[in-house]
Amino acid sequence: MELENFEAVLSALKNERPFHPFVVSLVNGNKFEVDFPDALSLREGVAIFIGPRKVPVFFDHQSVSEFVRDLLHREEPA
């Protein structure tokens, strides 16, 4: 993912009010849900998320394939 897109999208998702959890899909196939905005920190193309079990997840613009918002309420294609 391009650096500018990574930072813009991640910042928008983090700062959305009301906050909606979202999933980060990595290029290696791993996925994790960001469930709390203050558990996420971003700087210069690198982010860290501290999940509920206090296990940090480090990721950068090169490791992300996509961000998926609002999985439960996604509309199915017609």
mmJSON file of the N, C-alpha and C atoms, coordinates in Angstrom:
{"data_MODEL":{"atom_site":{
"group_PDB":["ATOM","ATOM","ATOM","ATOM","ATOM","ATOM","ATOM","ATOM","ATOM","ATOM","ATOM","ATOM","ATOM","ATOM","ATOM","ATOM","ATOM","ATOM","ATOM","ATOM","ATOM","ATOM","ATOM","ATOM","ATOM","ATOM","ATOM","ATOM","ATOM","ATOM","ATOM","ATOM","ATOM","ATOM","ATOM","ATOM","ATOM","ATOM","ATOM","ATOM","ATOM","ATOM","ATOM","ATOM","ATOM","ATOM","ATOM","ATOM","ATOM","ATOM","ATOM","ATOM","ATOM","ATOM","ATOM","ATOM","ATOM","ATOM","ATOM","ATOM","ATOM","ATOM","ATOM","ATOM","ATOM","ATOM","ATOM","ATOM","ATOM","ATOM","ATOM","ATOM","ATOM","ATOM","ATOM","ATOM","ATOM","ATOM","ATOM","ATOM","ATOM","ATOM","ATOM","ATOM","ATOM","ATOM","ATOM","ATOM","ATOM","ATOM","ATOM","ATOM","ATOM","ATOM","ATOM","ATOM","ATOM","ATOM","ATOM","ATOM","ATOM","ATOM","ATOM","ATOM","ATOM","ATOM","ATOM","ATOM","ATOM","ATOM","ATOM","ATOM","ATOM","ATOM","ATOM","ATOM","ATOM","ATOM","ATOM","ATOM","ATOM","ATOM","ATOM","ATOM","ATOM","ATOM","ATOM","ATOM","ATOM","ATOM","ATOM","ATOM","ATOM","ATOM","ATOM","ATOM","ATOM","ATOM","ATOM","ATOM","ATOM","ATOM","ATOM","ATOM","ATOM","ATOM","ATOM","ATOM","ATOM","ATOM","ATOM","ATOM","ATOM","ATOM","ATOM","ATOM","ATOM","ATOM","ATOM","ATOM","ATOM","ATOM","ATOM","ATOM","ATOM","ATOM","ATOM","ATOM","ATOM","ATOM","ATOM","ATOM","ATOM","ATOM","ATOM","ATOM","ATOM","ATOM","ATOM","ATOM","ATOM","ATOM","ATOM","ATOM","ATOM","ATOM","ATOM","ATOM","ATOM","ATOM","ATOM","ATOM","ATOM","ATOM","ATOM","ATOM","ATOM","ATOM","ATOM","ATOM","ATOM","ATOM","ATOM","ATOM","ATOM","ATOM","ATOM","ATOM","ATOM","ATOM","ATOM","ATOM","ATOM","ATOM","ATOM","ATOM","ATOM","ATOM","ATOM","ATOM","ATOM","ATOM","ATOM","ATOM","ATOM","ATOM","ATOM","ATOM","ATOM","ATOM","ATOM","ATOM","ATOM","ATOM"],
"id":[1,2,3,4,5,6,7,8,9,10,11,12,13,14,15,16,17,18,19,20,21,22,23,24,25,26,27,28,29,30,31,32,33,34,35,36,37,38,39,40,41,42,43,44,45,46,47,48,49,50,51,52,53,54,55,56,57,58,59,60,61,62,63,64,65,66,67,68,69,70,71,72,73,74,75,76,77,78,79,80,81,82,83,84,85,86,87,88,89,90,91,92,93,94,95,96,97,98,99,100,101,102,103,104,105,106,107,108,109,110,111,112,113,114,115,116,117,118,119,120,121,122,123,124,125,126,127,128,129,130,131,132,133,134,135,136,137,138,139,140,141,142,143,144,145,146,147,148,149,150,151,152,153,154,155,156,157,158,159,160,161,162,163,164,165,166,167,168,169,170,171,172,173,174,175,176,177,178,179,180,181,182,183,184,185,186,187,188,189,190,191,192,193,194,195,196,197,198,199,200,201,202,203,204,205,206,207,208,209,210,211,212,213,214,215,216,217,218,219,220,221,222,223,224,225,226,227,228,229,230,231,232,233,234],
"type_symbol":["N","C","C","N","C","C","N","C","C","N","C","C","N","C","C","N","C","C","N","C","C","N","C","C","N","C","C","N","C","C","N","C","C","N","C","C","N","C","C","N","C","C","N","C","C","N","C","C","N","C","C","N","C","C","N","C","C","N","C","C","N","C","C","N","C","C","N","C","C","N","C","C","N","C","C","N","C","C","N","C","C","N","C","C","N","C","C","N","C","C","N","C","C","N","C","C","N","C","C","N","C","C","N","C","C","N","C","C","N","C","C","N","C","C","N","C","C","N","C","C","N","C","C","N","C","C","N","C","C","N","C","C","N","C","C","N","C","C","N","C","C","N","C","C","N","C","C","N","C","C","N","C","C","N","C","C","N","C","C","N","C","C","N","C","C","N","C","C","N","C","C","N","C","C","N","C","C","N","C","C","N","C","C","N","C","C","N","C","C","N","C","C","N","C","C","N","C","C","N","C","C","N","C","C","N","C","C","N","C","C","N","C","C","N","C","C","N","C","C","N","C","C","N","C","C","N","C","C","N","C","C","N","C","C"],
"label_atom_id":["N","CA","C","N","CA","C","N","CA","C","N","CA","C","N","CA","C","N","CA","C","N","CA","C","N","CA","C","N","CA","C","N","CA","C","N","CA","C","N","CA","C","N","CA","C","N","CA","C","N","CA","C","N","CA","C","N","CA","C","N","CA","C","N","CA","C","N","CA","C","N","CA","C","N","CA","C","N","CA","C","N","CA","C","N","CA","C","N","CA","C","N","CA","C","N","CA","C","N","CA","C","N","CA","C","N","CA","C","N","CA","C","N","CA","C","N","CA","C","N","CA","C","N","CA","C","N","CA","C","N","CA","C","N","CA","C","N","CA","C","N","CA","C","N","CA","C","N","CA","C","N","CA","C","N","CA","C","N","CA","C","N","CA","C","N","CA","C","N","CA","C","N","CA","C","N","CA","C","N","CA","C","N","CA","C","N","CA","C","N","CA","C","N","CA","C","N","CA","C","N","CA","C","N","CA","C","N","CA","C","N","CA","C","N","CA","C","N","CA","C","N","CA","C","N","CA","C","N","CA","C","N","CA","C","N","CA","C","N","CA","C","N","CA","C","N","CA","C","N","CA","C","N","CA","C","N","CA","C","N","CA","C","N","CA","C","N","CA","C","N","CA","C"],
"label_alt_id":[null,null,null,null,null,null,null,null,null,null,null,null,null,null,null,null,null,null,null,null,null,null,null,null,null,null,null,null,null,null,null,null,null,null,null,null,null,null,null,null,null,null,null,null,null,null,null,null,null,null,null,null,null,null,null,null,null,null,null,null,null,null,null,null,null,null,null,null,null,null,null,null,null,null,null,null,null,null,null,null,null,null,null,null,null,null,null,null,null,null,null,null,null,null,null,null,null,null,null,null,null,null,null,null,null,null,null,null,null,null,null,null,null,null,null,null,null,null,null,null,null,null,null,null,null,null,null,null,null,null,null,null,null,null,null,null,null,null,null,null,null,null,null,null,null,null,null,null,null,null,null,null,null,null,null,null,null,null,null,null,null,null,null,null,null,null,null,null,null,null,null,null,null,null,null,null,null,null,null,null,null,null,null,null,null,null,null,null,null,null,null,null,null,null,null,null,null,null,null,null,null,null,null,null,null,null,null,null,null,null,null,null,null,null,null,null,null,null,null,null,null,null,null,null,null,null,null,null,null,null,null,null,null,null],
"label_comp_id":["MET","MET","MET","GLU","GLU","GLU","LEU","LEU","LEU","GLU","GLU","GLU","ASN","ASN","ASN","PHE","PHE","PHE","GLU","GLU","GLU","ALA","ALA","ALA","VAL","VAL","VAL","LEU","LEU","LEU","SER","SER","SER","ALA","ALA","ALA","LEU","LEU","LEU","LYS","LYS","LYS","ASN","ASN","ASN","GLU","GLU","GLU","ARG","ARG","ARG","PRO","PRO","PRO","PHE","PHE","PHE","HIS","HIS","HIS","PRO","PRO","PRO","PHE","PHE","PHE","VAL","VAL","VAL","VAL","VAL","VAL","SER","SER","SER","LEU","LEU","LEU","VAL","VAL","VAL","ASN","ASN","ASN","GLY","GLY","GLY","ASN","ASN","ASN","LYS","LYS","LYS","PHE","PHE","PHE","GLU","GLU","GLU","VAL","VAL","VAL","ASP","ASP","ASP","PHE","PHE","PHE","PRO","PRO","PRO","ASP","ASP","ASP","ALA","ALA","ALA","LEU","LEU","LEU","SER","SER","SER","LEU","LEU","LEU","ARG","ARG","ARG","GLU","GLU","GLU","GLY","GLY","GLY","VAL","VAL","VAL","ALA","ALA","ALA","ILE","ILE","ILE","PHE","PHE","PHE","ILE","ILE","ILE","GLY","GLY","GLY","PRO","PRO","PRO","ARG","ARG","ARG","LYS","LYS","LYS","VAL","VAL","VAL","PRO","PRO","PRO","VAL","VAL","VAL","PHE","PHE","PHE","PHE","PHE","PHE","ASP","ASP","ASP","HIS","HIS","HIS","GLN","GLN","GLN","SER","SER","SER","VAL","VAL","VAL","SER","SER","SER","GLU","GLU","GLU","PHE","PHE","PHE","VAL","VAL","VAL","ARG","ARG","ARG","ASP","ASP","ASP","LEU","LEU","LEU","LEU","LEU","LEU","HIS","HIS","HIS","ARG","ARG","ARG","GLU","GLU","GLU","GLU","GLU","GLU","PRO","PRO","PRO","ALA","ALA","ALA"],
"label_asym_id":["A","A","A","A","A","A","A","A","A","A","A","A","A","A","A","A","A","A","A","A","A","A","A","A","A","A","A","A","A","A","A","A","A","A","A","A","A","A","A","A","A","A","A","A","A","A","A","A","A","A","A","A","A","A","A","A","A","A","A","A","A","A","A","A","A","A","A","A","A","A","A","A","A","A","A","A","A","A","A","A","A","A","A","A","A","A","A","A","A","A","A","A","A","A","A","A","A","A","A","A","A","A","A","A","A","A","A","A","A","A","A","A","A","A","A","A","A","A","A","A","A","A","A","A","A","A","A","A","A","A","A","A","A","A","A","A","A","A","A","A","A","A","A","A","A","A","A","A","A","A","A","A","A","A","A","A","A","A","A","A","A","A","A","A","A","A","A","A","A","A","A","A","A","A","A","A","A","A","A","A","A","A","A","A","A","A","A","A","A","A","A","A","A","A","A","A","A","A","A","A","A","A","A","A","A","A","A","A","A","A","A","A","A","A","A","A","A","A","A","A","A","A","A","A","A","A","A","A","A","A","A","A","A","A"],
"label_entity_id":["1","1","1","1","1","1","1","1","1","1","1","1","1","1","1","1","1","1","1","1","1","1","1","1","1","1","1","1","1","1","1","1","1","1","1","1","1","1","1","1","1","1","1","1","1","1","1","1","1","1","1","1","1","1","1","1","1","1","1","1","1","1","1","1","1","1","1","1","1","1","1","1","1","1","1","1","1","1","1","1","1","1","1","1","1","1","1","1","1","1","1","1","1","1","1","1","1","1","1","1","1","1","1","1","1","1","1","1","1","1","1","1","1","1","1","1","1","1","1","1","1","1","1","1","1","1","1","1","1","1","1","1","1","1","1","1","1","1","1","1","1","1","1","1","1","1","1","1","1","1","1","1","1","1","1","1","1","1","1","1","1","1","1","1","1","1","1","1","1","1","1","1","1","1","1","1","1","1","1","1","1","1","1","1","1","1","1","1","1","1","1","1","1","1","1","1","1","1","1","1","1","1","1","1","1","1","1","1","1","1","1","1","1","1","1","1","1","1","1","1","1","1","1","1","1","1","1","1","1","1","1","1","1","1"],
"label_seq_id":[1,1,1,2,2,2,3,3,3,4,4,4,5,5,5,6,6,6,7,7,7,8,8,8,9,9,9,10,10,10,11,11,11,12,12,12,13,13,13,14,14,14,15,15,15,16,16,16,17,17,17,18,18,18,19,19,19,20,20,20,21,21,21,22,22,22,23,23,23,24,24,24,25,25,25,26,26,26,27,27,27,28,28,28,29,29,29,30,30,30,31,31,31,32,32,32,33,33,33,34,34,34,35,35,35,36,36,36,37,37,37,38,38,38,39,39,39,40,40,40,41,41,41,42,42,42,43,43,43,44,44,44,45,45,45,46,46,46,47,47,47,48,48,48,49,49,49,50,50,50,51,51,51,52,52,52,53,53,53,54,54,54,55,55,55,56,56,56,57,57,57,58,58,58,59,59,59,60,60,60,61,61,61,62,62,62,63,63,63,64,64,64,65,65,65,66,66,66,67,67,67,68,68,68,69,69,69,70,70,70,71,71,71,72,72,72,73,73,73,74,74,74,75,75,75,76,76,76,77,77,77,78,78,78],
"pdbx_PDB_ins_code":[null,null,null,null,null,null,null,null,null,null,null,null,null,null,null,null,null,null,null,null,null,null,null,null,null,null,null,null,null,null,null,null,null,null,null,null,null,null,null,null,null,null,null,null,null,null,null,null,null,null,null,null,null,null,null,null,null,null,null,null,null,null,null,null,null,null,null,null,null,null,null,null,null,null,null,null,null,null,null,null,null,null,null,null,null,null,null,null,null,null,null,null,null,null,null,null,null,null,null,null,null,null,null,null,null,null,null,null,null,null,null,null,null,null,null,null,null,null,null,null,null,null,null,null,null,null,null,null,null,null,null,null,null,null,null,null,null,null,null,null,null,null,null,null,null,null,null,null,null,null,null,null,null,null,null,null,null,null,null,null,null,null,null,null,null,null,null,null,null,null,null,null,null,null,null,null,null,null,null,null,null,null,null,null,null,null,null,null,null,null,null,null,null,null,null,null,null,null,null,null,null,null,null,null,null,null,null,null,null,null,null,null,null,null,null,null,null,null,null,null,null,null,null,null,null,null,null,null,null,null,null,null,null,null],
"Cartn_x":[0.847,0.0,0.901,0.503,1.278,1.261,2.371,2.526,1.42,1.138,0.134,-1.252,-1.603,-2.899,-2.97,-1.906,-1.845,-2.129,-1.403,-1.558,-2.924,-3.401,-4.691,-5.844,-5.865,-6.964,-6.916,-5.744,-5.628,-6.004,-5.586,-5.959,-7.464,-8.047,-9.497,-10.274,-9.857,-10.536,-10.381,-9.194,-8.936,-9.736,-9.873,-10.506,-11.992,-12.558,-13.984,-14.803,-15.824,-16.702,-18.137,-18.886,-18.4,-17.425,-16.547,-15.56,-16.233,-15.781,-16.242,-15.025,-15.069,-13.949,-13.695,-12.448,-12.095,-11.008,-10.869,-9.9,-8.742,-7.549,-6.345,-5.944,-5.903,-5.471,-4.049,-3.18,-1.779,-1.5,-0.445,-0.107,0.257,0.666,1.0,-0.231,-1.425,-2.661,-3.193,-2.39,-2.858,-3.838,-4.761,-5.751,-5.913,-6.233,-6.574,-7.552,-8.359,-9.375,-8.9,-8.972,-8.707,-10.041,-10.15,-11.421,-11.491,-10.393,-10.346,-9.356,-9.778,-8.896,-7.641,-7.732,-6.564,-5.521,-5.817,-4.847,-3.992,-4.145,-3.447,-2.605,-1.357,-0.465,0.162,0.299,0.81,1.854,2.97,3.994,4.855,4.943,5.817,5.719,4.496,4.299,4.4,4.516,4.585,3.516,2.838,1.798,2.004,1.47,1.452,0.044,-0.465,-1.764,-1.561,-2.085,-2.037,-3.425,-3.529,-4.807,-5.246,-6.423,-6.989,-6.091,-5.285,-4.384,-3.03,-2.943,-1.724,-0.552,-0.881,0.142,0.263,1.43,1.565,1.651,1.017,1.099,1.711,2.887,3.548,3.245,2.915,2.678,3.02,3.338,3.701,2.969,3.198,2.478,2.781,3.934,4.289,3.646,3.258,2.713,1.193,0.515,-0.951,-1.483,-2.425,-3.085,-4.372,-5.109,-6.322,-6.811,-7.646,-8.383,-9.848,-10.514,-11.92,-12.72,-13.63,-14.446,-15.837,-16.393,-17.801,-18.161,-17.471,-17.698,-19.11,-19.689,-21.014,-22.121,-21.9,-22.961,-22.672,-21.744,-21.442,-22.626,-22.932,-24.014,-23.495,-24.297,-23.935,-24.135,-23.267,-23.443,-24.754,-25.382,-26.672,-26.454],
"Cartn_y":[-1.163,0.0,1.237,2.237,3.473,4.177,4.796,5.468,6.493,7.323,8.375,7.786,6.733,6.074,5.432,4.762,4.1,5.099,6.199,7.185,7.854,8.215,8.902,8.005,6.775,5.867,5.464,5.127,4.706,5.856,7.049,8.202,8.453,8.352,8.562,7.507,6.262,5.2,5.386,5.749,5.94,7.11,8.178,9.4,9.506,8.504,8.534,8.58,9.444,9.542,9.384,8.456,7.509,6.516,5.995,5.037,3.721,3.118,1.802,0.889,-0.287,-1.218,-1.541,-1.865,-2.228,-3.291,-3.97,-5.054,-4.595,-4.946,-4.713,-6.069,-6.15,-7.362,-7.143,-8.068,-7.963,-8.797,-8.47,-9.194,-10.649,-10.977,-12.373,-13.208,-12.597,-13.31,-13.123,-12.586,-12.338,-11.174,-11.223,-10.162,-9.922,-8.69,-8.386,-7.216,-7.186,-6.154,-5.053,-3.83,-2.67,-2.31,-2.554,-2.394,-1.161,-0.418,0.757,1.751,2.965,3.891,4.305,4.432,4.87,3.779,2.581,1.48,1.44,2.445,2.503,3.773,3.609,4.749,4.678,5.829,5.897,6.996,6.649,7.666,7.246,8.112,7.952,6.575,6.131,4.882,3.627,3.758,2.601,2.775,1.673,1.724,0.587,0.803,-0.233,-0.266,-1.474,-1.677,-2.576,-2.16,-2.968,-3.561,-4.858,-5.547,-5.82,-6.42,-6.688,-7.531,-8.38,-9.227,-8.57,-7.294,-6.491,-7.006,-7.63,-8.094,-7.05,-6.427,-5.411,-6.024,-5.335,-5.709,-4.518,-4.716,-3.693,-3.947,-2.886,-3.029,-1.719,-1.824,-0.63,-0.606,0.451,0.628,-0.476,-1.109,-2.169,-3.512,-3.676,-4.969,-5.045,-3.926,-3.907,-4.099,-5.035,-5.203,-4.393,-4.319,-3.512,-3.284,-2.26,-1.996,-2.292,-3.012,-3.363,-2.834,-1.927,-1.309,-1.932,-2.046,-2.404,-3.739,-4.794,-6.116,-6.626,-6.376,-6.919,-6.245,-5.006,-4.271,-3.986,-4.726,-4.556,-5.001,-4.246,-4.625,-5.666,-6.657,-7.698,-7.146,-7.502,-7.051,-7.573,-6.76,-7.15,-8.083],
"Cartn_z":[0.0,0.0,0.0,-0.752,-0.81,0.546,0.888,2.184,2.427,1.443,1.614,1.862,1.127,1.325,2.703,3.098,4.397,5.519,5.517,6.577,6.547,5.37,5.257,5.694,5.204,5.528,6.997,7.495,8.891,9.831,9.539,10.364,10.327,9.146,9.02,9.808,9.719,10.461,11.961,12.395,13.822,14.387,13.622,14.111,13.807,13.174,12.851,14.139,14.157,15.317,14.866,15.42,16.407,15.773,16.612,16.132,15.762,14.67,14.237,14.144,14.779,14.645,13.166,12.86,11.492,11.519,10.398,10.277,9.399,9.83,9.038,8.444,7.127,6.437,5.938,6.304,5.911,4.67,3.958,2.736,3.005,4.243,4.566,4.927,4.86,5.136,6.546,7.452,8.81,8.827,9.786,9.969,11.461,11.807,13.192,13.21,14.269,14.399,15.339,14.876,15.718,16.353,17.658,18.352,19.233,19.335,20.202,19.603,19.276,18.55,19.31,20.633,21.387,21.569,21.127,21.181,19.921,19.068,17.79,17.725,17.306,17.134,15.75,15.103,13.735,13.638,12.951,12.685,11.504,10.503,9.349,8.69,8.441,7.717,8.543,9.86,10.754,11.825,12.152,13.182,14.176,15.361,16.381,16.971,17.14,17.763,18.974,20.107,21.319,21.512,21.298,21.383,22.807,22.954,24.274,25.173,24.605,25.405,25.634,25.303,25.465,24.639,23.522,22.594,21.481,21.331,20.295,18.896,17.958,16.544,15.821,15.242,14.458,12.986,12.249,10.814,10.127,8.855,8.102,6.776,6.022,4.77,3.757,3.867,2.92,3.279,4.537,4.967,4.899,4.63,4.617,3.212,3.075,1.786,1.72,2.86,2.874,4.306,4.439,5.663,5.356,6.249,6.029,7.207,6.919,7.95,7.963,9.16,9.344,8.703,9.086,8.508,8.713,9.861,10.152,9.366,8.959,8.293,6.818,6.242,4.819,3.994,2.975,2.07,1.099,0.853,-0.103,-1.508,-2.444,-3.83,-4.414,-5.216,-5.83,-6.996],
"occupancy":[1.0,1.0,1.0,1.0,1.0,1.0,1.0,1.0,1.0,1.0,1.0,1.0,1.0,1.0,1.0,1.0,1.0,1.0,1.0,1.0,1.0,1.0,1.0,1.0,1.0,1.0,1.0,1.0,1.0,1.0,1.0,1.0,1.0,1.0,1.0,1.0,1.0,1.0,1.0,1.0,1.0,1.0,1.0,1.0,1.0,1.0,1.0,1.0,1.0,1.0,1.0,1.0,1.0,1.0,1.0,1.0,1.0,1.0,1.0,1.0,1.0,1.0,1.0,1.0,1.0,1.0,1.0,1.0,1.0,1.0,1.0,1.0,1.0,1.0,1.0,1.0,1.0,1.0,1.0,1.0,1.0,1.0,1.0,1.0,1.0,1.0,1.0,1.0,1.0,1.0,1.0,1.0,1.0,1.0,1.0,1.0,1.0,1.0,1.0,1.0,1.0,1.0,1.0,1.0,1.0,1.0,1.0,1.0,1.0,1.0,1.0,1.0,1.0,1.0,1.0,1.0,1.0,1.0,1.0,1.0,1.0,1.0,1.0,1.0,1.0,1.0,1.0,1.0,1.0,1.0,1.0,1.0,1.0,1.0,1.0,1.0,1.0,1.0,1.0,1.0,1.0,1.0,1.0,1.0,1.0,1.0,1.0,1.0,1.0,1.0,1.0,1.0,1.0,1.0,1.0,1.0,1.0,1.0,1.0,1.0,1.0,1.0,1.0,1.0,1.0,1.0,1.0,1.0,1.0,1.0,1.0,1.0,1.0,1.0,1.0,1.0,1.0,1.0,1.0,1.0,1.0,1.0,1.0,1.0,1.0,1.0,1.0,1.0,1.0,1.0,1.0,1.0,1.0,1.0,1.0,1.0,1.0,1.0,1.0,1.0,1.0,1.0,1.0,1.0,1.0,1.0,1.0,1.0,1.0,1.0,1.0,1.0,1.0,1.0,1.0,1.0,1.0,1.0,1.0,1.0,1.0,1.0,1.0,1.0,1.0,1.0,1.0,1.0,1.0,1.0,1.0,1.0,1.0,1.0],
"B_iso_or_equiv":[0.0,0.0,0.0,0.0,0.0,0.0,0.0,0.0,0.0,0.0,0.0,0.0,0.0,0.0,0.0,0.0,0.0,0.0,0.0,0.0,0.0,0.0,0.0,0.0,0.0,0.0,0.0,0.0,0.0,0.0,0.0,0.0,0.0,0.0,0.0,0.0,0.0,0.0,0.0,0.0,0.0,0.0,0.0,0.0,0.0,0.0,0.0,0.0,0.0,0.0,0.0,0.0,0.0,0.0,0.0,0.0,0.0,0.0,0.0,0.0,0.0,0.0,0.0,0.0,0.0,0.0,0.0,0.0,0.0,0.0,0.0,0.0,0.0,0.0,0.0,0.0,0.0,0.0,0.0,0.0,0.0,0.0,0.0,0.0,0.0,0.0,0.0,0.0,0.0,0.0,0.0,0.0,0.0,0.0,0.0,0.0,0.0,0.0,0.0,0.0,0.0,0.0,0.0,0.0,0.0,0.0,0.0,0.0,0.0,0.0,0.0,0.0,0.0,0.0,0.0,0.0,0.0,0.0,0.0,0.0,0.0,0.0,0.0,0.0,0.0,0.0,0.0,0.0,0.0,0.0,0.0,0.0,0.0,0.0,0.0,0.0,0.0,0.0,0.0,0.0,0.0,0.0,0.0,0.0,0.0,0.0,0.0,0.0,0.0,0.0,0.0,0.0,0.0,0.0,0.0,0.0,0.0,0.0,0.0,0.0,0.0,0.0,0.0,0.0,0.0,0.0,0.0,0.0,0.0,0.0,0.0,0.0,0.0,0.0,0.0,0.0,0.0,0.0,0.0,0.0,0.0,0.0,0.0,0.0,0.0,0.0,0.0,0.0,0.0,0.0,0.0,0.0,0.0,0.0,0.0,0.0,0.0,0.0,0.0,0.0,0.0,0.0,0.0,0.0,0.0,0.0,0.0,0.0,0.0,0.0,0.0,0.0,0.0,0.0,0.0,0.0,0.0,0.0,0.0,0.0,0.0,0.0,0.0,0.0,0.0,0.0,0.0,0.0,0.0,0.0,0.0,0.0,0.0,0.0],
"pdbx_formal_charge":[null,null,null,null,null,null,null,null,null,null,null,null,null,null,null,null,null,null,null,null,null,null,null,null,null,null,null,null,null,null,null,null,null,null,null,null,null,null,null,null,null,null,null,null,null,null,null,null,null,null,null,null,null,null,null,null,null,null,null,null,null,null,null,null,null,null,null,null,null,null,null,null,null,null,null,null,null,null,null,null,null,null,null,null,null,null,null,null,null,null,null,null,null,null,null,null,null,null,null,null,null,null,null,null,null,null,null,null,null,null,null,null,null,null,null,null,null,null,null,null,null,null,null,null,null,null,null,null,null,null,null,null,null,null,null,null,null,null,null,null,null,null,null,null,null,null,null,null,null,null,null,null,null,null,null,null,null,null,null,null,null,null,null,null,null,null,null,null,null,null,null,null,null,null,null,null,null,null,null,null,null,null,null,null,null,null,null,null,null,null,null,null,null,null,null,null,null,null,null,null,null,null,null,null,null,null,null,null,null,null,null,null,null,null,null,null,null,null,null,null,null,null,null,null,null,null,null,null,null,null,null,null,null,null],
"auth_seq_id":[1,1,1,2,2,2,3,3,3,4,4,4,5,5,5,6,6,6,7,7,7,8,8,8,9,9,9,10,10,10,11,11,11,12,12,12,13,13,13,14,14,14,15,15,15,16,16,16,17,17,17,18,18,18,19,19,19,20,20,20,21,21,21,22,22,22,23,23,23,24,24,24,25,25,25,26,26,26,27,27,27,28,28,28,29,29,29,30,30,30,31,31,31,32,32,32,33,33,33,34,34,34,35,35,35,36,36,36,37,37,37,38,38,38,39,39,39,40,40,40,41,41,41,42,42,42,43,43,43,44,44,44,45,45,45,46,46,46,47,47,47,48,48,48,49,49,49,50,50,50,51,51,51,52,52,52,53,53,53,54,54,54,55,55,55,56,56,56,57,57,57,58,58,58,59,59,59,60,60,60,61,61,61,62,62,62,63,63,63,64,64,64,65,65,65,66,66,66,67,67,67,68,68,68,69,69,69,70,70,70,71,71,71,72,72,72,73,73,73,74,74,74,75,75,75,76,76,76,77,77,77,78,78,78],
"auth_comp_id":["MET","MET","MET","GLU","GLU","GLU","LEU","LEU","LEU","GLU","GLU","GLU","ASN","ASN","ASN","PHE","PHE","PHE","GLU","GLU","GLU","ALA","ALA","ALA","VAL","VAL","VAL","LEU","LEU","LEU","SER","SER","SER","ALA","ALA","ALA","LEU","LEU","LEU","LYS","LYS","LYS","ASN","ASN","ASN","GLU","GLU","GLU","ARG","ARG","ARG","PRO","PRO","PRO","PHE","PHE","PHE","HIS","HIS","HIS","PRO","PRO","PRO","PHE","PHE","PHE","VAL","VAL","VAL","VAL","VAL","VAL","SER","SER","SER","LEU","LEU","LEU","VAL","VAL","VAL","ASN","ASN","ASN","GLY","GLY","GLY","ASN","ASN","ASN","LYS","LYS","LYS","PHE","PHE","PHE","GLU","GLU","GLU","VAL","VAL","VAL","ASP","ASP","ASP","PHE","PHE","PHE","PRO","PRO","PRO","ASP","ASP","ASP","ALA","ALA","ALA","LEU","LEU","LEU","SER","SER","SER","LEU","LEU","LEU","ARG","ARG","ARG","GLU","GLU","GLU","GLY","GLY","GLY","VAL","VAL","VAL","ALA","ALA","ALA","ILE","ILE","ILE","PHE","PHE","PHE","ILE","ILE","ILE","GLY","GLY","GLY","PRO","PRO","PRO","ARG","ARG","ARG","LYS","LYS","LYS","VAL","VAL","VAL","PRO","PRO","PRO","VAL","VAL","VAL","PHE","PHE","PHE","PHE","PHE","PHE","ASP","ASP","ASP","HIS","HIS","HIS","GLN","GLN","GLN","SER","SER","SER","VAL","VAL","VAL","SER","SER","SER","GLU","GLU","GLU","PHE","PHE","PHE","VAL","VAL","VAL","ARG","ARG","ARG","ASP","ASP","ASP","LEU","LEU","LEU","LEU","LEU","LEU","HIS","HIS","HIS","ARG","ARG","ARG","GLU","GLU","GLU","GLU","GLU","GLU","PRO","PRO","PRO","ALA","ALA","ALA"],
"auth_asym_id":["A","A","A","A","A","A","A","A","A","A","A","A","A","A","A","A","A","A","A","A","A","A","A","A","A","A","A","A","A","A","A","A","A","A","A","A","A","A","A","A","A","A","A","A","A","A","A","A","A","A","A","A","A","A","A","A","A","A","A","A","A","A","A","A","A","A","A","A","A","A","A","A","A","A","A","A","A","A","A","A","A","A","A","A","A","A","A","A","A","A","A","A","A","A","A","A","A","A","A","A","A","A","A","A","A","A","A","A","A","A","A","A","A","A","A","A","A","A","A","A","A","A","A","A","A","A","A","A","A","A","A","A","A","A","A","A","A","A","A","A","A","A","A","A","A","A","A","A","A","A","A","A","A","A","A","A","A","A","A","A","A","A","A","A","A","A","A","A","A","A","A","A","A","A","A","A","A","A","A","A","A","A","A","A","A","A","A","A","A","A","A","A","A","A","A","A","A","A","A","A","A","A","A","A","A","A","A","A","A","A","A","A","A","A","A","A","A","A","A","A","A","A","A","A","A","A","A","A","A","A","A","A","A","A"],
"auth_atom_id":["N","CA","C","N","CA","C","N","CA","C","N","CA","C","N","CA","C","N","CA","C","N","CA","C","N","CA","C","N","CA","C","N","CA","C","N","CA","C","N","CA","C","N","CA","C","N","CA","C","N","CA","C","N","CA","C","N","CA","C","N","CA","C","N","CA","C","N","CA","C","N","CA","C","N","CA","C","N","CA","C","N","CA","C","N","CA","C","N","CA","C","N","CA","C","N","CA","C","N","CA","C","N","CA","C","N","CA","C","N","CA","C","N","CA","C","N","CA","C","N","CA","C","N","CA","C","N","CA","C","N","CA","C","N","CA","C","N","CA","C","N","CA","C","N","CA","C","N","CA","C","N","CA","C","N","CA","C","N","CA","C","N","CA","C","N","CA","C","N","CA","C","N","CA","C","N","CA","C","N","CA","C","N","CA","C","N","CA","C","N","CA","C","N","CA","C","N","CA","C","N","CA","C","N","CA","C","N","CA","C","N","CA","C","N","CA","C","N","CA","C","N","CA","C","N","CA","C","N","CA","C","N","CA","C","N","CA","C","N","CA","C","N","CA","C","N","CA","C","N","CA","C","N","CA","C","N","CA","C","N","CA","C","N","CA","C","N","CA","C","N","CA","C"],
"pdbx_PDB_model_num":[1,1,1,1,1,1,1,1,1,1,1,1,1,1,1,1,1,1,1,1,1,1,1,1,1,1,1,1,1,1,1,1,1,1,1,1,1,1,1,1,1,1,1,1,1,1,1,1,1,1,1,1,1,1,1,1,1,1,1,1,1,1,1,1,1,1,1,1,1,1,1,1,1,1,1,1,1,1,1,1,1,1,1,1,1,1,1,1,1,1,1,1,1,1,1,1,1,1,1,1,1,1,1,1,1,1,1,1,1,1,1,1,1,1,1,1,1,1,1,1,1,1,1,1,1,1,1,1,1,1,1,1,1,1,1,1,1,1,1,1,1,1,1,1,1,1,1,1,1,1,1,1,1,1,1,1,1,1,1,1,1,1,1,1,1,1,1,1,1,1,1,1,1,1,1,1,1,1,1,1,1,1,1,1,1,1,1,1,1,1,1,1,1,1,1,1,1,1,1,1,1,1,1,1,1,1,1,1,1,1,1,1,1,1,1,1,1,1,1,1,1,1,1,1,1,1,1,1,1,1,1,1,1,1]
}}}
